[in-house]
Amino acid sequence: MRSHLNTALLILILFCSACSEPVVEPKKPNIILIYADDLGIGLLSHEGQKIIQTPNIDKLAQDGIRFQRAYSNMLCAPARASLITGLHDSHANGFQITNGTAYMNATKSNLPEIENKINDKLDSIPEDQIFLGEVAQRMGYKTAQVGKLEWGFSATDKQMKRHGWDYYLGYLDHVRAHGFYPPFLFENGEIVEFEGNTLVKAGKSGEPETTENFEERWNMEGKEVYSQTIFMDSILNFIDSNKANPFFLYFPTQLPHGPVSIPAVHPDFVNDERLTQIEKEYASMVKLLDDNVGQILAKLKENNLEDNTIVIFTADNGHEIYYSEAGRILKPYTNMQTGERFDDLERKYYSDLAGDVFDGNGGRAGMKRSNLEGGINVPLIIRWPGKIKKGRVSNQLIANYDILPTLADITGYTQKHNIDGLSFYKELVEDSSFEGHESVVYSSYTGPTLISKDGWKLRTHLNKDAFELYFLPDDFREENDLSKEFPEKFEELKSKLLELCDGDYNNGLYK
């Protein structure tokens, strides 16, 4: 009797096993990181921009989370290096930065020689060093980078592959990326030529605005294919080709970095009497970036990937002026009321004093290259349907070197990595145990700065042997130096800054 029962039980178990649904592992989320170039936080309409409307980027913010206290480096190369390595830029052994003109006259025949010269100047990469693309690649993601590649100023195929990119297309050199009509780009180690583009400097035009520079800019001889069009075609094709696989797409765009170059003025600005001609063209570059974000979102929706794709939008550094013009706004930056040059200390840059019609830094002091808020406080927006509640605004202190460990948490990468960044994954999913940084540190041409979790900021101007202390929640314009009023806080932050700079305030400067 017992043997019959055992046989019946076994049959029942086998029957139930055959009828049960197989366990299906949820598909890992795709990740798209859009990295705007020189996009000041004040250029976005949800941050108060009055002239340029950015509905697609605004929609990302409405559907996800935006960080009000997100920071990045003051300049392109260290910003991209921090993003890709998860390290800050104030260490004694800083990032190696190569010259940006290495590929100016590259051809298919001399390319190996050029790359070897660059690689010979670079130290070997430690085996245990981890990179942004590599994190996703190791977790089974198809990885791609399209646009203004790596941290420059000239990179190589060897670096691209070591950093974890399965596919790449774009400029390997940042000087050529100042033009928007490249005669050639680099795709997976090969030169790809664009026959209609014949200018060595890729159509880079001059500054400030003059009749001669205007005519040069709109002389379209040798300027047939706009680089951003090339990039968008590649990006949309990549999404189509990888819709069945988890992918990580990094899009470091050229826009809206100058000199100003746009195929046509956007209809929004053609008849805008508030703007000069070159300001209309610059506004069109920002508008095109927003349109490109819209194209990417539309492609995700078309492929039913919208709900399983994380979209991250941020920028490398603060605002920069590419539309200077006599009587309007000047470079070097000048107070248009007094005629005095801004010096980043006694005479700080503010948009209203400089004549910036766009107020690109959103009322903050300073610009790109400065450790003032206008140089390092950047937009950071993340949309993740079903995981991030819509319309959230976070005041957590976030550094751009936190994106790598956050991506590691998202993709499931658990190998230990010796970096400065901390994952803010818990903040995305509203886990109350998120602690984050006690402080973050960044370098600049004048010296490093430290921002603390509770809102204090210590900035240096070592060229003038100066230190300033601000409490940002009450003074985001950095107008009231509190170093004498709060001497204990001042000394506390000086000690912390010295520690983070490996014991030398002069570390990490990019001169």
N, C-alpha and C positions, 0 to 999 in steps of 0.2 A: 504493500500500500504506500509506504514511504517513498519507494523508488518511482511510483507513478506520480506522486505529488511533486517530487524533485524534477521529474521530466516535464511536467506541466508548468512548473515555475520557470524552468529554463526557457521553454517555448514562449511563455508570456514575456520574459525579459527580452528575448531576441526580437519578438514581434514589436514590443514598445520601442526598442532601439531603432528598428527599421522605419517605424512610423514617425519618430520624432524629427523635428526640423534640425538641419545641421547648424551648428553654431557658426555664425558669420562674424568675423572680426570687423568692427567699424572701420571705414576707410579713413586713413589719416587726412587731416585737413591740408588742402593746398595752401601755399603761402605766397603772397605777392608783396614785395617791398618796393614802393615807389619813393625814390630819393631825389627830391627837387634840388636844384643847384642855385644857391644864392637867393632863395625865396624867403624874404623877411616875413615874420609872423603877421605883420600888419597888412599884407597883400591879400589876405583871405577875407571874403565878405562876412563869414561868421565870426571873424575876429574884429570886425568894425570897418573894413575897407569900404569906402563910399563910392569909388569910381568903377572899379573892376568887380564884376559879379562872378563868383566861383561856385556855381550851383552843384557841380558834381563832387567837389571836395567837401562842400557844405553838407551834402547828402551823406558822405562817409561819417562826418561828425554826428549828424542826426541819428544815424543807424548804429553808431558805436560809441566809443569813448574818446575824448580828447584830453590831453594832459596840458595843464597850464604851466607846470614847472618842469618842462622837458628842456634839456641842455645838450648842446653839441659844441664842437670846437670852433675857433674863430676863423678858420681857413679851410679850404677844400682838402688839401692833402692830409693833414692830421685828422680831420673829421672822418674821412673815408677809412683811414688806417685804424682809428678807434672803433669804428663800426665793424670792420671786418675781423679785427683781432680780439675785441673785448677788453682792450687795454686803454688806459688814459694816456695823455700825451705829455706828462710832466715827469716821467722817469729819467734817471741819469742816462740810461741807454735808450735814447729816443728812436723813433721810427727812421728807417733809412729812406731818404727822399732823393730820387734821381733827377737829372735834368730833363726838362720837358720837350726838348727839340730833337731827340734822338731819331725820330722817324720822319722828320720833315721831308727828306728826299729818299725815302725807302722805296725799293723796288723788289720784285720777286727774286731777283738775283742777289741783291746785297742784304736781304732780310736776315739770313742766318748770321752774317758777320755783325750786324747791328745788335742782334739779340745777345750774341756771345759777349760783346763788349759791356752791355748792361749787366748781364748775369755775373761777369767777372768782378764787377764793382760791388756786388751785393754779398753779404755774409750768407752762409748756408743756413737754411731754416731748420731749427731743431725738430726732431721727429715728434716730440710730444707737444709742439705748438699746434693749436687748433684754430680754424678759421670759420667764418660764417657759412660759406658754401659747403665746406667740408662736414660741418655738423649735420646738415640736411642730407648730404650725399651718403654719409655713413648709415643713415637711418632709412635708406632705400628710396629717397626722393630723387627725381630727375631735376638737376639744377641748371639754371641758365642765368647769365648776366648779359644785359643788352644796354648799350649806351656809352657813357663816359666811364671807362673801365678802371677798376682798382683805385689805388691812392696816388699813383704817379710819383713824380710827374711823367715818367715813362716806365711801363711794365712790360713783361715778356710772357710768351706762351708758357714757359716753364713755371712762372709764378701763378698764372691763371689755373693751370692744372693742379698745382700743389695746393692752391686755395680751395679746390673742390668744385670747379665748374665743369660740368659735362659739356656745356655749350656756351659759347660767347660770341658776340658780334659788337663791334664798336671801335672807339678810339682807344688805343693803348697809351696815347700821349696826350697830356692835357693842354699843351699849347695849340696843337692842331684842333683841339676841341673848342677853341675860341672862334672857329669858323664853322658855318652850318652847311657848307656845300663841299664835302670831302671828295677828292679825286679817288681815294681808296679808304677802306676800313679793314679791320682784322676780324677774321672769322675762323675760330679754332686753329690758329697758327698760320693761316694763309691770308694773303692779301686779296681782297675783293675790290675790283676797280669799278668806278662809275663813270662811263665814257663822257657823259655830258658835263661832268664837273672837272674842270681843267686847271683850277688855280691852286698853286702850291700851298698857300695859307688857308685853303678851304673857304675863301670868300670873306675872310675876316676884314671888317671895316674899321675906320678910324674914329677916335674920340678927341675932343668934344664935338658937338654938332656944329658943322659949318656947311656952307653950300657945296664945297668940294667933297666932304665926307658923305653928304646926302646923295650926291650924284654917283659917287663910287658905290654906295650901298645899293642903289637901285639900278645900277648897270648890271644886267643879268647875263651878260656874256660869260660863258664858262660856269654858270650856276644853274644847273638844270634840275638836280634832285636834292631836296631839302633833307638833312640828316634825320630830323625827327620823323619824317615820313618813312624812311628806311627802318628806323627802330620800331615804329608802331606796326609795320607790316610783319616784321620778325616776331614781335611779341604776340600778336594775334594768331599767327601761324603756330607758334609754340603752344599756346593754349589749346588750339584745335587739335594738335598732334598728341597732346599729353592728357587729354580729358579722362582717360581710363587709368592714369597712374598718378600717384601723389607727386606734386612738383613744387619746387621753390624757384620763383622767378624774381630776380633782383633787377630793377630798372633804375639805374642812376641816370637821370635825364640831363640834357644840356640846359633845359629851360628852367628859369628865365635868365641864366647867365648871359652876359654880353660878350663882345659888343653887340648892339641891337641888330637883329636880322630876322626877318619874317617874310614869307612869300606874299602876304597881302594884309592890309589893315583890317581888323575884325569889324564887321558892321556896327557893333556896339559903340565904336569910337570914331567912325568916319566923320560924323558931324558934331562931335563933342567939343564945344568951344572952350572948355576948361583946359584942354590939352594942346600942346604944341605937336608938330608932326612926329618928332621922334618919341615923344611921350605916348602918342597913339600907337606907335609901332611896339614900344616896350609893353604897353598894356595888352597888346595883341599876343605877345609871347606868353604872358601869364594866362591869358584866356585860352590859348592853344594847349597849355599844360592841363588846364581844367578839362578841356574837350577830350584830351587823350585819356585822362582818368575816366571820363564818361564812356569812351570806347572800350576800355578794359572791363568796366563793370557790365556793359552791354554784352560783351563777348562771354563773360562768365554766365550771364543769364541765358544766353542762346544755347550754351552747352550744359545747362542744368547744373552748373558748378557754384552758383551763387551762395547756396546755403552751406557749402563745405569748403569755402575758401576764406582765409584770413587776408584782409587787405590792410597793409600798413602804409601810411603816408607821413613822410617827415622831410626834413631838409638838412643840408650839410652845415650851414652856418647862417649868420644873419644877413640883413639886406645890404645891397650894394647899388650904387648909382651908375647906370650906363646911358643916361639921357641928359648929361650935363650940357649946358648951353648958356652962352653969355647973357647975363641979366636974369637968368632963371634959377639955375643951380650949378655950382661949380665943383670941379675936382682939380687939385686937392680940396677937401671939404672946407668951405668958407662960410662964415656968418654973413649972410647977404645984407644984414642991417648995419654991421660995423665994418665989414671988410677984413676982419681978423680970421686967421686960420684956426680951426678947432685943434686943440692939443691933447684931447682925451683926459684932461685933468682939471686945470682951472677953467678951461673953456671947452665944455663937453658938447658933442654934436647932438642937436635935437632937430627934428624935421621942420618945425615951424621957423627955426632960425636959419636953416640951410636952404629952404625953399623947395623941399620935396613935396610935390603936389599929392603924391600917393601916401605919404606918411608910412613908408614901407616897414619901419621898425615898430609901428604901433605905439608911438609916443615914448618909447624907451630911449635912453641915452646910448650913443655909440652905434657903430656899424660893423660890418665884416672887418676882420683883423683886430678888433678890440675885445677886451675882456669885460667891457660893459654889457648890460643886458641886451642891447641892440645887436651885439655881435654873436651872442651864444645862446640866448633863449629862443628856441625854435618850435615850430608846430610839430605835434606828434598826435596822429589820429589812427585808431585801430578799429576795424569792423570785423566782428566774428559772429555771424548769426547763430542764435541759440545759446551762445556762451557769454557774450557781452551784452548787457542791458542797453537798450537804445537811449541815446541822448545823455550819457553819463559825462560828467566833468570831474577829473581827478586833480587834486592838488598835491599828490605824492611827488617827491623829488626823484626824477628819472634822468639818467645819463644815456647818451647814444651808445656807450659801450655796454649798456644793459641789454641791448637787443639780442646779442649772440646767446647769452645764457637763457634768455626768455625763449628764444627759438629752440634751444636744446630741450627745455621743459616741454614745449608744445610737441616736438617730434619724438620725444622719448629717449633722447640721448642722455646717457647716465655716466659716461666716462668722466673722471675728474679732469678739470682743466684749471690751470693756474692763470687766472685773469682778474681784472679789477671789477668787471661788471657783476651785477646781481640780477637774478631773474625777477621780473615783476609779473610773472604769470598769475600769482595769487591776487594781485590787484585787478587783473583783467576779469577774473571770475568771482570777485568780491569775497575773497577769503580774508576774514578779519585778522588773521595771524600775520599778514604781510608786514614786514618791518622796513625793508629797503635800506638805503644808505643813511648813515649819520651825516655824511657830507660828500660832495663830489668836487673834483678839481679839474681845471683846464689851464692850458698855457695860452700865451699870446705874444705878440711882438714886444710888448712892454713888460711882460711878466705874468706869473700865474695868478689864478683867483680860486677862491674856495667858497662854495655855497653850502650852508648847513640845512639839515632837515627842518629845523624850526624857523628858517627864514633869514638867518644872518648871512651876510656876504662880506668877505674880506677880499679886496682887490689890491693888486700892486701896480705901481708904475715905476719900475726899477730904473728906467732912464732918468727919472727925476728923484730917485730915492724916496718914493712916496708910498704910503699905505693908506687905504680908506676902508671904513667900516660902515655898512648900511644894514638896515632892517627892512627887507624888501616888502613884507606885507603892508607896511605903511608908506613905502617910498620906492615904488618900482622904477621911478625915473632917476634914482640914485642922485638926489640933490642934497641930502643932509648927511654929511660925514659925522658918525657918532663915535669915532675912535677915542676922542678925549672924554666924552661923556660916559663911556662904558669901557674903561681901561682893562678890567679883568677879562671881559669877553674878547677884547682886542688881542690880548696876549695869548689867551686860550686858542684862538683861531690861527694866530701866527705860528704857534707851536705845531698845531695840526697840519697846517699848510706845509711847513718845513718837513714834517714827517712824510707826507704824501709825495713831496718832491724829492724823496730819497736823500733828504738832508741838505739840499742846495736849491735856493730859490731860482737860480739861473738855469736849472735843468728844463729841458723841453721847449726851449725857445726856438722859433723858426726864423732865423735872420738871413 
